[in-house]
Amino acid sequence: MATFLSDDHFSAAREALASDPGFQNAIANVDLGVQFDVSGGPDGDITYYLKVADGSATTDLGPLEDADVTVASDYATSQAIAKGELNVQMAFMTGKIKVGGNMAKIMMHQGVINDYARVLSGLDVEY
C-alpha cells in the first residue's frame, strides 16, 4: 500500500492511469499541464503535476515548468478529493481549491481532471 502523495503513490497512479480506458479516452487530443500545490501535509508542503500531451499522461512529484494551470489546496482537501469524498467542482465552488493560470483551458479539459481524480480515488493508499 502506497502512502498518499509519496513516490510509491505516483508510481501506482501512473500505472492506473495508463491502464484505465476512460482516462485514456479523455486525454486523446489534449495538451494540458497542471501543477498541484498542497499545503500543510504531514511532511510539509508538496507539489506534484499532471502533464498530458500526445495521447499520454504522466504524473509525479515536483513542479511542472510552464504549467497551464496551478491548483492550490490544503492537505485535507487534497485528501478528500483523492478519496472521492469531495469532487473537484464542489471544492472549487466552495473555495477549498484555488485555481490560477489559463482558466479557459482547465474548463475546456474539465473531464480530464475529473477522470484523473476518479482513477486516483481507486488506488490502495494509506492516508
Secondary structure per residue as TSV (DSSP state, phi and psi in degrees):
chain	resnum	aa	ss	phi	psi
A	1	M	-	360.0	132.0
A	2	A	E	-86.5	149.2
A	3	T	E	-85.5	137.1
A	4	F	T	-51.9	130.9
A	5	L	T	61.8	31.6
A	6	S	S	-104.4	172.9
A	7	D	H	-56.9	-42.9
A	8	D	H	-62.8	-37.2
A	9	H	H	-61.2	-45.2
A	10	F	H	-73.3	-29.2
A	11	S	H	-63.8	-46.6
A	12	A	H	-64.7	-37.6
A	13	A	H	-63.4	-46.1
A	14	R	H	-59.9	-42.5
A	15	E	H	-63.2	-46.6
A	16	A	H	-65.1	-41.8
A	17	L	H	-64.2	-41.3
A	18	A	H	-66.7	-26.8
A	19	S	T	-102.7	4.8
A	20	D	-	-97.2	112.0
A	21	P	H	-60.6	-37.0
A	22	G	H	-64.0	-44.2
A	23	F	H	-66.2	-43.2
A	24	Q	H	-61.0	-38.6
A	25	N	H	-66.5	-39.5
A	26	A	H	-65.3	-30.6
A	27	I	T	-91.0	-3.2
A	28	A	T	-58.6	130.6
A	29	N	T	62.1	28.0
A	30	V	-	-112.8	138.1
A	31	D	-	-125.9	107.7
A	32	L	E	-151.9	134.6
A	33	G	E	-125.8	122.6
A	34	V	E	-124.9	127.1
A	35	Q	E	-104.8	133.4
A	36	F	E	-110.8	125.3
A	37	D	E	-112.3	115.3
A	38	V	E	-112.0	122.9
A	39	S	E	-104.2	152.2
A	40	G	E	76.3	25.3
A	41	G	E	-73.5	167.6
A	42	P	T	-59.3	-28.7
A	43	D	T	-108.0	20.4
A	44	G	E	99.5	-164.7
A	45	D	E	-76.7	145.9
A	46	I	E	-131.2	138.4
A	47	T	E	-119.8	134.8
A	48	Y	E	-145.2	173.7
A	49	Y	E	-146.4	163.3
A	50	L	E	-126.3	123.9
A	51	K	E	-122.5	123.2
A	52	V	E	-119.7	126.5
A	53	A	E	-163.0	145.6
A	54	D	T	53.7	37.8
A	55	G	T	77.2	10.4
A	56	S	E	-133.9	164.1
A	57	A	E	-137.4	147.4
A	58	T	E	-136.3	149.3
A	59	T	E	-138.9	138.5
A	60	D	E	-164.1	168.3
A	61	L	E	-71.9	149.9
A	62	G	S	111.1	171.1
A	63	P	-	-78.8	160.0
A	64	L	-	-115.2	112.2
A	65	E	T	-64.0	135.8
A	66	D	T	61.6	38.0
A	67	A	-	-61.7	140.9
A	68	D	S	-72.0	-35.2
A	69	V	E	-141.8	146.1
A	70	T	E	-120.7	130.9
A	71	V	E	-116.2	121.8
A	72	A	E	-114.2	137.2
A	73	S	E	-154.1	169.2
A	74	D	E	-87.9	169.1
A	75	Y	H	-60.2	-43.0
A	76	A	H	-61.5	-40.8
A	77	T	H	-67.3	-44.8
A	78	S	H	-59.5	-41.5
A	79	Q	H	-64.4	-44.6
A	80	A	H	-63.2	-39.9
A	81	I	H	-65.7	-44.6
A	82	A	H	-62.7	-32.9
A	83	K	H	-81.4	-9.8
A	84	G	T	82.8	12.5
A	85	E	S	-85.0	-17.5
A	86	L	S	-140.6	127.1
A	87	N	-	-87.5	157.7
A	88	V	H	-60.1	-42.9
A	89	Q	H	-63.1	-42.5
A	90	M	H	-66.5	-39.3
A	91	A	H	-60.9	-41.7
A	92	F	H	-67.5	-47.2
A	93	M	H	-64.4	-28.5
A	94	T	T	-95.3	5.4
A	95	G	T	78.2	12.3
A	96	K	S	-78.4	-20.7
A	97	I	E	-125.7	146.5
A	98	K	E	-115.0	133.7
A	99	V	E	-117.4	131.5
A	100	G	E	-128.3	157.4
A	101	G	E	106.0	-144.8
A	102	N	-	-80.7	88.8
A	103	M	H	-62.9	-36.9
A	104	A	H	-62.0	-40.7
A	105	K	H	-67.3	-41.5
A	106	I	H	-68.4	-36.8
A	107	M	H	-66.5	-39.2
A	108	M	H	-64.6	-31.2
A	109	H	T	-112.7	31.3
A	110	Q	H	-57.6	-35.1
A	111	G	H	-61.4	-35.8
A	112	V	H	-64.3	-45.2
A	113	I	H	-64.1	-41.5
A	114	N	H	-63.6	-43.3
A	115	D	H	-67.7	-37.2
A	116	Y	H	-58.8	-48.7
A	117	A	H	-63.7	-39.7
A	118	R	H	-61.9	-48.1
A	119	V	H	-63.7	-45.5
A	120	L	H	-66.5	-29.6
A	121	S	H	-68.8	-16.2
A	122	G	T	-90.2	-2.6
A	123	L	S	-73.4	151.2
A	124	D	-	-85.3	98.5
A	125	V	E	-126.8	142.1
A	126	E	E	-96.7	127.4
A	127	Y	-	-105.1	360.0
